[in-house]
């Protein structure tokens, strides 16, 4: 009986580890997606700030 209980416990531990690995993989994928989105947004903001700087420079040069 003790051998059966041990095998059952080990099977449950293996199943739990599999669930943990699956969950960590999903979280890692979402984290990567968030990082890529952050990079895209950062680039867009940098480009917009550059465009605003150019516009302000043009307006200052025109005497406005």
N, C-alpha and C positions, 0 to 999 in steps of 0.2 A: 504494500500500500504506500509506503514512503517513497518508493521509486516512481509510482504513478503521480503522486503529489508533486514531486520534484520536476517531473517531465511537464506536468500541467503548468507549474509556476514558470519554468523556463520558456514554454510556448507563449505564455501571456507576456513575459518580458520581451520576447522577440517581436510579438505583435505590437507592443507599445513602442519599441524602438523603431519599427517600420512606420508607425503613425507619426512619430516625432520627426523622422527623416523626411517624410512627405510634407509635413507642415513647414519644416525649415526650408525646403526647396521652394515651396510656394512663396514664402516670405522673401527669400532671396531674389526671386523673379520680380516680385513687386518692387523691391528696393532698387533693382536695376532699372526698371521702368521709370521709377520716380527720379533716379539720378539722370537718366537720359532726358526726361522732360525738363528737369531743372537746367541742364546744360542748354537745351534749346531756348528756354525762356531767358536765360542769362545772355545768350547771344542776341536775341531779339531786342532786349533792353539796351545792350551795348550799342547795337546798330541805331536804335531810335535816339539814344543820347548823342551819338555822333551826328546824326541828321539834324538834331536840334542845335548842336554847336555850329554846324555849317549855316543853318538858317539865321541864327543870331549874328554870326560874323557877317553874313551878307547884308543884314539889316543895319548893322553898325556901319558898314562901309557905304551904304546908300544914304546915311545921315538921318535915318528914321529914329 
